[in-house]
Amino acid sequence: MAKAIPRTGSRRNVRIGSRKSARRIPKGVIHVQASFNNTIVTVTDVRGRVVSWSSAGTCGFKGTRRGTPFAAQTAASNAIRTVVDQGMQRAEVMIKGPGLGRDAALRAIRRSGILLTFVRDVTPMPHNGCRPPKKRRV
């Protein structure tokens, strides 16, 4: 058995440079998903490709502290800090969920200096779809 000679032009041998810093994004979409337990902030470009994201859990909050407004504010400012460096000036905001971090995340986004074109609530509402779980008896 002869040993396989690695091709010099193959993809595995050539190191691909970091594209994250090279991409310039003038306009984007900021998705805020606020549940009672956590708040996730995702920044995408107009086509929907994720540029940056952060959550209260990745910011170092554990347990019930993840659902607090301060944790949501920290997560939003962390996610936006990287895209402001990439040149984002205007953004649309989509807010989903009933959590406490909705208003705090929006306040942090407003303070970041990005011009908001619109803020939309995209919380899913059933048109009398599935039967809800039975009420808790405590």
Accessible surface in RSA format (square Angstrom, percent):
REM  Atomic radii and reference values for relative SASA: ProtOr
REM  Chains: A
REM  Algorithm: Lee & Richards
REM  Probe-radius: 1.40
REM  Slices: 20
REM RES _ NUM      All-atoms   Total-Side   Main-Chain    Non-polar    All polar
REM                ABS   REL    ABS   REL    ABS   REL    ABS   REL    ABS   REL
RES MET A   1   243.27 126.0 161.35 106.8  81.92 195.0 137.71 117.1 105.56 139.9
RES ALA A   2   104.31  95.9  65.52 101.1  38.80  88.3  74.74 105.2  29.58  78.4
RES LYS A   3   187.76  91.6 163.75 100.5  24.01  57.2 113.57 102.2  74.19  79.0
RES ALA A   4    92.66  85.2  67.89 104.8  24.77  56.3  77.63 109.3  15.02  39.8
RES ILE A   5   155.73  88.6 134.76 100.4  20.97  50.6 136.06  98.0  19.67  53.4
RES PRO A   6   101.60  74.0  81.26  74.1  20.33  73.9  92.80  76.6   8.80  54.7
RES ARG A   7   172.92  72.6 163.43  83.3   9.49  22.6  68.45  93.6 104.46  63.3
RES THR A   8   129.30  92.0 110.03 111.5  19.27  45.9  83.04 111.5  46.26  69.9
RES GLY A   9    70.44  86.9   0.00   N/A  70.44  86.9  38.91 106.8  31.53  70.6
RES SER A  10    19.75  16.7  11.36  15.2   8.39  19.3  15.50  33.0   4.25   6.0
RES ARG A  11   208.98  87.7 195.32  99.6  13.66  32.5  71.95  98.3 137.02  83.0
RES ARG A  12   216.63  91.0 181.54  92.5  35.09  83.5  78.71 107.6 137.92  83.6
RES ASN A  13    86.93  59.9  52.80  51.0  34.13  82.2  23.43  56.4  63.50  61.4
RES VAL A  14    85.98  56.6  77.14  69.8   8.84  21.3  81.30  70.6   4.68  12.7
RES ARG A  15   217.56  91.3 189.06  96.4  28.49  67.8  77.90 106.5 139.66  84.6
RES ILE A  16   130.07  74.0 107.22  79.9  22.85  55.1 111.24  80.1  18.82  51.1
RES GLY A  17    50.34  62.1   0.00   N/A  50.34  62.1  35.68  97.9  14.66  32.8
RES SER A  18    90.66  76.6  58.07  77.5  32.59  75.1  51.16 108.9  39.51  55.3
RES ARG A  19   184.25  77.4 178.05  90.8   6.21  14.8  66.10  90.3 118.16  71.6
RES LYS A  20   145.94  71.2 143.94  88.3   2.00   4.8  89.14  80.2  56.80  60.5
RES SER A  21    91.56  77.4  66.55  88.8  25.01  57.6  50.35 107.2  41.21  57.7
RES ALA A  22    76.19  70.1  48.00  74.1  28.19  64.1  58.53  82.4  17.66  46.8
RES ARG A  23    78.66  33.0  71.15  36.3   7.51  17.9  47.78  65.3  30.88  18.7
RES ARG A  24   165.15  69.3 144.45  73.6  20.70  49.3  66.32  90.6  98.83  59.9
RES ILE A  25     8.34   4.7   7.18   5.4   1.16   2.8   8.03   5.8   0.31   0.8
RES PRO A  26    85.17  62.1  84.21  76.8   0.96   3.5  84.84  70.0   0.33   2.0
RES LYS A  27    62.93  30.7  60.57  37.2   2.36   5.6  46.02  41.4  16.92  18.0
RES GLY A  28     0.33   0.4   0.00   N/A   0.33   0.4   0.00   0.0   0.33   0.7
RES VAL A  29    15.03   9.9  15.03  13.6   0.00   0.0  15.03  13.1   0.00   0.0
RES ILE A  30     0.00   0.0   0.00   0.0   0.00   0.0   0.00   0.0   0.00   0.0
RES HIS A  31    70.24  38.4  69.71  48.5   0.53   1.4  48.58  50.1  21.67  25.2
RES VAL A  32     1.43   0.9   0.07   0.1   1.36   3.3   0.37   0.3   1.06   2.9
RES GLN A  33    70.53  39.4  70.41  51.5   0.12   0.3  31.06  66.1  39.47  29.9
RES ALA A  34     0.00   0.0   0.00   0.0   0.00   0.0   0.00   0.0   0.00   0.0
RES SER A  35    37.47  31.7  36.58  48.8   0.90   2.1  29.64  63.1   7.83  11.0
RES PHE A  36   140.47  70.3 124.46  77.1  16.01  41.7 125.11  75.9  15.36  44.0
RES ASN A  37   104.85  72.3 101.10  97.7   3.75   9.0  19.79  47.6  85.06  82.2
RES ASN A  38    28.07  19.4  27.42  26.5   0.64   1.6  11.06  26.6  17.01  16.4
RES THR A  39     0.42   0.3   0.42   0.4   0.00   0.0   0.00   0.0   0.42   0.6
RES ILE A  40    66.75  38.0  66.42  49.5   0.32   0.8  66.42  47.8   0.32   0.9
RES VAL A  41     0.00   0.0   0.00   0.0   0.00   0.0   0.00   0.0   0.00   0.0
RES THR A  42    29.46  21.0  29.46  29.9   0.00   0.0  14.85  19.9  14.61  22.1
RES VAL A  43     0.00   0.0   0.00   0.0   0.00   0.0   0.00   0.0   0.00   0.0
RES THR A  44     7.31   5.2   7.31   7.4   0.00   0.0   6.65   8.9   0.66   1.0
RES ASP A  45    13.04   9.1  12.88  12.8   0.16   0.4   9.25  21.8   3.79   3.8
RES VAL A  46    97.31  64.0  75.52  68.4  21.79  52.5  75.52  65.6  21.79  59.1
RES ARG A  47   193.71  81.3 154.77  78.9  38.94  92.7  62.47  85.4 131.25  79.5
RES GLY A  48    46.59  57.5   0.00   N/A  46.59  57.5  25.91  71.1  20.68  46.3
RES ARG A  49   119.45  50.2 113.57  57.9   5.88  14.0  60.05  82.1  59.39  36.0
RES VAL A  50    83.76  55.1  61.24  55.4  22.52  54.3  61.24  53.2  22.52  61.1
RES VAL A  51    17.25  11.3   2.52   2.3  14.73  35.5   3.74   3.2  13.51  36.6
RES SER A  52    14.62  12.4   8.09  10.8   6.53  15.0  10.29  21.9   4.34   6.1
RES TRP A  53   142.62  57.2 123.06  59.6  19.56  45.9  93.63  49.9  48.99  79.5
RES SER A  54     7.96   6.7   6.73   9.0   1.22   2.8   5.43  11.6   2.52   3.5
RES SER A  55     8.49   7.2   8.49  11.3   0.00   0.0   2.51   5.4   5.97   8.4
RES ALA A  56     0.00   0.0   0.00   0.0   0.00   0.0   0.00   0.0   0.00   0.0
RES GLY A  57    17.94  22.1   0.00   N/A  17.94  22.1  11.97  32.9   5.96  13.3
RES THR A  58    88.48  62.9  51.07  51.8  37.41  89.2  56.98  76.5  31.50  47.6
RES CYS A  59    33.54  25.4   1.12   1.3  32.41  76.2   6.82  17.3  26.72  28.8
RES GLY A  60    54.79  67.6   0.00   N/A  54.79  67.6  30.92  84.8  23.87  53.5
RES PHE A  61    36.70  18.4  33.89  21.0   2.81   7.3  36.58  22.2   0.12   0.3
RES LYS A  62   144.50  70.5 139.76  85.8   4.74  11.3 100.15  90.1  44.35  47.2
RES GLY A  63    49.45  61.0   0.00   N/A  49.45  61.0  39.40 108.1  10.05  22.5
RES THR A  64   131.21  93.3 111.31 112.8  19.89  47.4  90.57 121.7  40.64  61.4
RES ARG A  65   157.60  66.2 156.99  80.0   0.61   1.4  44.82  61.3 112.78  68.4
RES ARG A  66    79.05  33.2  79.05  40.3   0.00   0.0   2.05   2.8  77.00  46.7
RES GLY A  67     4.75   5.9   0.00   N/A   4.75   5.9   3.97  10.9   0.78   1.7
RES THR A  68    48.75  34.7  48.75  49.4   0.00   0.0  45.73  61.4   3.02   4.6
RES PRO A  69    61.31  44.7  61.20  55.8   0.11   0.4  61.31  50.6   0.00   0.0
RES PHE A  70   127.54  63.8 123.65  76.6   3.89  10.1 125.48  76.1   2.06   5.9
RES ALA A  71     0.00   0.0   0.00   0.0   0.00   0.0   0.00   0.0   0.00   0.0
RES ALA A  72     0.00   0.0   0.00   0.0   0.00   0.0   0.00   0.0   0.00   0.0
RES GLN A  73    51.09  28.6  51.09  37.3   0.00   0.0   4.46   9.5  46.63  35.4
RES THR A  74    36.22  25.8  33.13  33.6   3.10   7.4  33.97  45.6   2.26   3.4
RES ALA A  75     0.00   0.0   0.00   0.0   0.00   0.0   0.00   0.0   0.00   0.0
RES ALA A  76     0.00   0.0   0.00   0.0   0.00   0.0   0.00   0.0   0.00   0.0
RES SER A  77    41.45  35.0  37.36  49.9   4.09   9.4  30.57  65.1  10.88  15.2
RES ASN A  78    49.56  34.2  42.44  41.0   7.11  17.1   8.32  20.0  41.24  39.9
RES ALA A  79     0.76   0.7   0.00   0.0   0.76   1.7   0.76   1.1   0.00   0.0
RES ILE A  80     2.15   1.2   2.15   1.6   0.00   0.0   2.15   1.5   0.00   0.0
RES ARG A  81   145.04  60.9 138.85  70.8   6.18  14.7  63.38  86.6  81.66  49.5
RES THR A  82    66.15  47.0  63.15  64.0   3.00   7.1  64.76  87.0   1.39   2.1
RES VAL A  83     0.10   0.1   0.03   0.0   0.06   0.2   0.03   0.0   0.06   0.2
RES VAL A  84    61.74  40.6  50.96  46.1  10.78  26.0  50.96  44.3  10.78  29.2
RES ASP A  85   111.66  78.2  82.13  81.7  29.53  69.8  32.87  77.4  78.79  78.6
RES GLN A  86    26.21  14.7  23.32  17.0   2.89   6.9  10.64  22.6  15.57  11.8
RES GLY A  87    14.28  17.6   0.00   N/A  14.28  17.6  10.78  29.6   3.50   7.8
RES MET A  88     7.56   3.9   0.01   0.0   7.55  18.0   0.01   0.0   7.55  10.0
RES GLN A  89   113.21  63.3 107.90  78.9   5.31  12.6  49.86 106.1  63.36  48.1
RES ARG A  90   101.76  42.7 101.76  51.9   0.00   0.0  26.10  35.7  75.66  45.9
RES ALA A  91     0.00   0.0   0.00   0.0   0.00   0.0   0.00   0.0   0.00   0.0
RES GLU A  92    28.90  16.6  28.90  21.9   0.00   0.0   0.15   0.3  28.75  23.5
RES VAL A  93     0.00   0.0   0.00   0.0   0.00   0.0   0.00   0.0   0.00   0.0
RES MET A  94    31.92  16.5  31.02  20.5   0.90   2.1  30.79  26.2   1.13   1.5
RES ILE A  95     9.39   5.3   9.39   7.0   0.00   0.0   9.39   6.8   0.00   0.0
RES LYS A  96    84.10  41.0  84.10  51.6   0.00   0.0  27.51  24.8  56.59  60.3
RES GLY A  97     4.33   5.3   0.00   N/A   4.33   5.3   4.31  11.8   0.02   0.1
RES PRO A  98    84.26  61.4  60.63  55.3  23.63  85.9  67.89  56.1  16.37 101.7
RES GLY A  99     5.28   6.5   0.00   N/A   5.28   6.5   0.07   0.2   5.21  11.7
RES LEU A 100   118.13  65.8 104.48  74.7  13.65  34.3 109.02  76.6   9.11  24.5
RES GLY A 101     0.30   0.4   0.00   N/A   0.30   0.4   0.00   0.0   0.30   0.7
RES ARG A 102    61.57  25.9  61.36  31.3   0.21   0.5  14.98  20.5  46.59  28.2
RES ASP A 103    92.21  64.6  89.27  88.9   2.94   6.9  17.10  40.2  75.11  74.9
RES ALA A 104     3.15   2.9   2.64   4.1   0.51   1.2   2.79   3.9   0.36   1.0
RES ALA A 105     0.04   0.0   0.04   0.1   0.00   0.0   0.04   0.1   0.00   0.0
RES LEU A 106    30.44  17.0  30.41  21.8   0.03   0.1  30.41  21.4   0.03   0.1
RES ARG A 107   135.24  56.8 131.59  67.1   3.65   8.7  53.08  72.5  82.16  49.8
RES ALA A 108     5.80   5.3   1.78   2.8   4.01   9.1   2.53   3.6   3.27   8.7
RES ILE A 109     0.00   0.0   0.00   0.0   0.00   0.0   0.00   0.0   0.00   0.0
RES ARG A 110   144.65  60.7 123.96  63.2  20.69  49.3  47.57  65.0  97.08  58.8
RES ARG A 111   157.59  66.2 125.01  63.7  32.58  77.6  75.84 103.7  81.75  49.5
RES SER A 112    42.50  35.9   9.45  12.6  33.04  76.1  22.26  47.4  20.24  28.3
RES GLY A 113    68.32  84.2   0.00   N/A  68.32  84.2  37.78 103.7  30.53  68.4
RES ILE A 114     9.99   5.7   1.71   1.3   8.28  20.0   2.46   1.8   7.53  20.4
RES LEU A 115   104.26  58.1  98.87  70.7   5.39  13.6 104.15  73.1   0.11   0.3
RES LEU A 116    37.40  20.8  10.89   7.8  26.50  66.6  10.89   7.7  26.50  71.3
RES THR A 117    57.24  40.7  22.74  23.1  34.50  82.2  28.79  38.7  28.45  43.0
RES PHE A 118    73.52  36.8  65.57  40.6   7.96  20.7  73.52  44.6   0.00   0.0
RES VAL A 119    59.93  39.4  29.33  26.6  30.59  73.7  29.33  25.5  30.59  83.0
RES ARG A 120   120.52  50.6 116.87  59.6   3.65   8.7  32.54  44.5  87.98  53.3
RES ASP A 121    87.42  61.2  57.61  57.3  29.81  70.5  29.14  68.6  58.28  58.1
RES VAL A 122    55.07  36.2  39.90  36.1  15.17  36.6  47.01  40.8   8.06  21.9
RES THR A 123    35.14  25.0  22.09  22.4  13.06  31.1  21.94  29.5  13.20  20.0
RES PRO A 124    99.98  72.9  78.41  71.5  21.57  78.4  88.42  73.0  11.56  71.9
RES MET A 125   141.45  73.3 123.66  81.8  17.79  42.4  99.57  84.6  41.88  55.5
RES PRO A 126   106.02  77.3  77.74  70.9  28.29 102.8  88.67  73.2  17.35 107.8
RES HIS A 127   178.81  97.7 145.93 101.4  32.87  84.1 107.42 110.7  71.39  83.1
RES ASN A 128   151.59 104.5 120.86 116.8  30.73  74.0  34.57  83.2 117.02 113.1
RES GLY A 129    59.70  73.6   0.00   N/A  59.70  73.6  34.93  95.9  24.77  55.5
RES CYS A 130   124.79  94.4  97.72 109.0  27.08  63.6  38.39  97.3  86.41  93.2
RES ARG A 131   224.45  94.2 193.14  98.5  31.31  74.5  71.70  98.0 152.75  92.6
RES PRO A 132    94.50  68.9  80.20  73.1  14.30  52.0  86.14  71.1   8.37  52.0
RES PRO A 133   121.35  88.4 102.38  93.3  18.97  69.0 114.32  94.4   7.03  43.7
RES LYS A 134   176.84  86.3 150.50  92.3  26.34  62.7 110.38  99.4  66.46  70.8
RES LYS A 135   174.05  84.9 160.27  98.3  13.78  32.8 122.20 110.0  51.84  55.2
RES ARG A 136   205.46  86.3 174.24  88.8  31.22  74.3  76.15 104.1 129.31  78.4
RES ARG A 137   218.12  91.6 179.75  91.6  38.37  91.3  79.33 108.4 138.79  84.1
RES VAL A 138   166.86 109.8  93.19  84.4  73.67 177.5 120.26 104.5  46.60 126.4
END  Absolute sums over single chains surface
CHAIN  1 A    10437.4       8418.6       2018.8       5917.6       4519.8
END  Absolute sums over all chains
TOTAL         10437.4       8418.6       2018.8       5917.6       4519.8
